[in-house]
Amino acid sequence: MNILFVDYQFPMFDRSSADLRMYSIVKILLQQGHRCIYYASDIPLQEHKLGRPEVERYRTALHDAGAGTLARKGFEETLSGAAYDAIFFKYFFPAEKRIEYVRIWQPRARIIIDSVDLVYERLLAKARLTERPQDYQAAAAMKRRELATYASADLVITVTPDEAEILSRELPKMPLGVIPNVHEIPQAKRAETPYPSLLFIGAFTHEPNVDAVLYFAHEAWPKILAELPDAQWTIVGGSPPPEIVALAAQNIEVTGHVPDTLPYLLSRWLSIAPLRFGAGMKGKVGESMAAGTPVVTTSFGAQGFGLTPGKHLMLADDPPSFAAQVIHLLKNQELRQQIGREGQRFIEQRYSPRAVSRLLTTLLSRLTALEPNNRVNFLKLRRAARLARLSLARHLLWRLRFKH
């Protein structure tokens, strides 16, 4: 199958859980023999944020895996340049204004939208926490946009069965699939620090992570220090805002972005994910479990995994209980090791590349049986008009722009 992936940027697999998942999906599909082309619509913005060498590193990683890349080209020009069997949008945002162009230029291509997480569900969870009318309004507006975009696709992917069930109630006729996060199981062995140590991992461009760290710092961390004054907490993640940087103290390290989180995962006694709102599947939780690091999280952090609290990880939804679970694990090495082993085994069985590869095979088999949802009228006429406009832009308008 010839698949065009559509995103704003090349996947930053070592900075974002969603990007790591997308990069892993591309690699698995390439290994299955599919041809994958990754189109990034806003590389200048990515270069502005990260610098050109970093963006080139991510592009090279796609090439090394066997994928092609397209950037600095218009979307219609990209669609007119080759025939594709499927157009795979990461998030609904890049699909929202582009689906009609796909129908015009690629009428036989199936359109997949990967929700990554249901944005409106995340915003609704935030609204329930804050109880602010403007947050409820933002969630309702996002829901209208998101569902309208999904309804124009041929198949929508969610990361968890829970979110697939939510969408099935909203869009009962929409074909749905579930592709979870993908986690490699490290071969390196754990070696704990000589002092009690906690780890939080998460990019701070994601609002729930900022809230989680501040919530834990103010509500739970003092209780832990009162019991274990030599405990250390490491906060790892890119783009920490000033209020997170300000937490750095004798017992707290704020690293910012690190090139590799594995050394932290293998050495810290446990990983925390004190999330108070969110959606989808939490990469920080799966990543920690894959490394054999025991996890303490909330109900939001455990969403979508299908795991058993007390066996695969520890669960707590209020500050006293969260602090108590952390203290209990820090004081009990045998329990830490048991939780770590069970969590790692769980991830390997359900979320390893091998497990997800089977899901992708089934998904694409379903996709090929679907007829494209072509609701755009006068496709041939509109395609001819767009082709004429594109040809004009290529051969004439650029000269006029140059003269100005």
N, C-alpha and C positions, 0 to 999 in steps of 0.2 A: 504494500500500500504506500502511496505517495502522500505524505502528510506535511502540511504547512502549519507550523506553530506561530501564533500571533501574540506578541507581548510588547510592553513598552521598552523593555531592556533585555539584555542577555541575563540568564539566571545567575544570581550571585549565591552559589551553593554553600559558601562558607559564611554567609551573613544573614540568611533568611531561611526559615523552615519551609515556607511556601516555595522558594526558589530551589532549595535542595530537592524537594519532592518533584518539581517539574524537571529538573536536570536528571533525576533518577528515572523518571518516566521516559524521557527521550532516550537515555542509554539503554533501557530495557527494550524499547521498541526497535532500536537499531540492532541490538543483539538478536532480535527475532526476525531480522531480515527486512524490516521496513525502511523506506527512505524518508528521512526527516530533515526538513529545512526550517530554520528558526529565524523568523522575521521580527526585528526589533524596531519599533517606530520612532523612538525618541532617544537615540544614542547620545546626541549632544548633551542632554540633561544628565544622563548617567555619567558621561565624561566630566561634566561640571562638578558633580558630587564626589566622584571617586578619583578622577584623573584618567588620562588616556591609557597609561600602562596597565592599570587595574582592569579597565574595560577590555583591553586587548587580551588580558589573561583569561577572562571569562569566555571571550570569543574563541580563543585557542583551545580551551577545554572542550568546547562543543566540537570543534574540528577534530581534536584528538580522539573524541568518542566516535567520530564518523559522520557527524551531522554537517550540513551546509548552513551558512548564515547569510542573511540579507539585512542590510541596514542602509540608511541614507537614501532610501528610495521611497517614492509614494506607494501607498497601499494598492491603488488601482494599477499602477505600473507593475507591481509585483504579481498581482492576480492575472494580469494579461500576459505574463511572460512564460507560464507553464501550466500544465493541467494537474490538478490535485484531486485525490480521492477524498480527502478530509481536510477541513480547516479547523484547527484546534486552538481555541481562544483560552488564554490563561486569565481568569477573572471575567466578569461580565463587562467591566468598564471598557476594555478595548473592543468588545463586540458590539456595544450599544449603538454606535454610529456606523459600524462597518458591515453588518450582516447583509444589508441590501446590496452593497457592492459585491459581496461574495455571490449572492443569487444572480446578479447580472453577469459577472465574469466567469463564475464557476458553477453553472446551474446543476451540474451532476455531482458536485462535491457535497458531502455530508458535513454539517456544521456541528461541532462539539464545543460546548462551553464548560470549562472546568470552574466550578464555583469557588474552589479553594476553601473558602468558608462562606456561609450565608451572611453577607454583610449586614443585612437588615436585622437578622437575629442577634448579631453582636451588638448593634446599636440599641436594639430593644432591651437586651440584658443590661446594658449601661443605663438606660432610662429607668429601668426598675430599681437600679441601685441608687441613682441620684434623685429620682422622682421629680425631675424638672420637666415642665411641659415642652420646652424646646427640644429636649432629647427624644421625647415620644414623637414629636412632629418630624424630627430628622429621620427616625426609624421608619415612620409611615411613608415619608417621601421616598426613601431609599427602597422600600419594599415595592412600591409601584414601579419604579424604574427597573429594578432587578427582575421582577417576575415578568414584566413586559419583554425584556430582552431574552430571558430563558424561553418564553413561549414562541419566539421566532427561530429557535434552534431546532436541530434534529435530535440531539441527545444532550442531556446535562449530567455532568459528573459531580458528585459530592464526595467529601472526604470520609464521611461517616454514615452508617445506616440511619442514625437518628435524623440527620439532615435530609437524607433521601425521603424519609417518612414525612417530614414537614413539607417538602416540596410536592410529594405525591398528593397531599391534601389540597394544596394550592393549585396545582396543575395536574389534575388526575390523568390526562391523556398524554402527558409528556414522557417519553422514554428516559429512564434514569439509570445511572450506573454508579457504583461506589469504588473509588480507587483511593486507598488510604495513604498515609505517609509511608515512606520507604526508609528502612534503617539497616545499614551494614552492622554486623556484629564484630567489634574489634577483637583482634587476636592477642593484643597486649594484656598483661596481667595488671590487676589493681595493686596499688601500694599506697596505703593511707598515710597522710601526714601524721607527725608525732603529736599533734594537738587536735582537739575536736574542730572540725571544719565543715562549713556549709557552702553551697554553690548555688547561684542563680545565673541562668543563661537566658538571654533574650534581647533582641534588637529593640532599641528604645524609640524607634520610629513608629512602633506599634503601641498605641495608647494603653491597652490592658497591662503591658509590662511595666510601664511607668507607675501606674496605679498599684500594681502588685508589690513592687519593691518599696514604695513609700508606705503602703499599708503595713507590710511586714516590719519595716524599720521602726515605725512608731508604735505598733500595737503588740507585736510578738517578740521582737528581738530583745528588748529590755528584760523580759521575763526569762529568756534563755541565758542572758549574761548574768542575771542574778543567781542562777543555778550553776552555770558553768562559765566563770569569768575569763577563762583562757580560750574560749571558743572564738573562732575566726570565721568571717563571712566574706566570700569573694563574689563580686558582682561583675559578670562578663557580658558585654554586649555593645554594639556600635551605637554611636550618636547619643550618649547619655546626656540628658538636659541638665542645666545647672543644679536643680534640686536633687538629682541623683549624684552628681559629682560631689556635692556638698556633704554627702553621707560619709565620704572617705574619712576614716579615723584610725585609731590604734587597732581596733578589732575589725575594721571593714576596709576591704580593698576594692576599688573601682577601676577596672582595667581598660574599659572601652573595648573596641574591636580587637580580637586576637586572631592570628592566622589559623590556629588549630585549638579547638576546645577539648580535645581528647586528653591531654596531660592534666587538665583541671578535673575532668570527669573521673579519671583513674586514681586521683590522689585525694579528692575530698570525700569525707565520710558519708555525706548525703547531699542530695539535690533538692531544692525547694521550688515550688511553683504556686505561690499564694495568690492565684488569680481570682478576682472577684467578678469578672465578666469576660465574655469572649464567645467564640463559636468555632466550629471545626474541630480538628484534632491538634493537640499541642505538641509541636516538634520538640520542645525542650524536655517534655516528659518522656517521649519515646526515645530521644537521643540518650537521656540519662539511663533509662532502663536497658537500652541496648549495650551500654558500657558496663552494666552490672552495678551501677550506682543506685542505692536505694533512694526512693523519692517520697517526699511528703508534699501533698497537693490538696486542692479543694475539689469540690464537685465539678467546677468548670474546668479545672486542669485535667480531670480524669475523663471528660466527655469523649464519647465515641470509641473508646478503646475496647469496651466489653470485658474489662478486667475485674478482679475480685479484690476489694480493699482489705487490707490485713494480710493478704497473700502476695500480691504483685507490687503493691505500694501501700502507703499509709494515707488516710483521708481525714481532713478536718476543715470545718467551714467557719469557725470563729477563732479569734486570736488566742484565748486561753487553751482551747483544744489543740490548735496548731502548734503553739509553743510546747505543750505537753507531749505531743507526738514527736517533735524534733528532739526534745530532751530524752525521751524514752529510747529513741534510736541511738543517740549519741552515747548513751550509757550502756548500751547492750550490743556488743560487737557481734555476738552469735546471731541475734535477730537481724542486724544490719546485713550480714552476709547472706542469710537465708532469703530476706526480701530481695536483695540484689540478684541472687541466682534465679529466683522464681520470675522476677521481672524480665531478666534477660532471656530466659527460656520462652516466655510468653511472646516477646517481640520477635524472636527468631522464627517461631512457628507461624505467626500471623502477618508480620510486617517486614520480613526480609525481602531482598530482591527476587528470590525464587518464588515466594508466596505471591507477591504482587504481579509477577510475570504471568502467572496463571490467570489472574483476574483480568489483566489487559488482553490476553488472548481471547477470553470469553467476550469481553466488551467489544473488540473489533469484529468478532464474528457476528454479533448482534447488529453492529453498525452497518455492515455490508448488506444486511437484509432490509434496511430501512430505505424508503424512498425519500429523497430530499423534499423538505417542506417548502416548496417554491410557491410563495404567496404573492410575489411581486408581479404585477400585471405587465404585459407587453415586454417581456424580457428581451426578446430579440431586437425590438426597436430601441429599447433603452440602452442595450449593449452597443448597438451601432452608434447611437448618439454619444455615449461615453467614449467609445473608441475614437470618434472624430475629434472630440474635445481633447483627449489625451494626445492624439497625433498632432493637433494644433499646438498644444503646450510644448511638445518635444521639438517641433521643427520651426516654429515661428515665434511664439510668445517669449521664449528665452532670449531671443535677439532683442526684442523690444525692452525687456527688463534690463538687459545688459547696457542698452543705450542710455537708460536713465541712471 
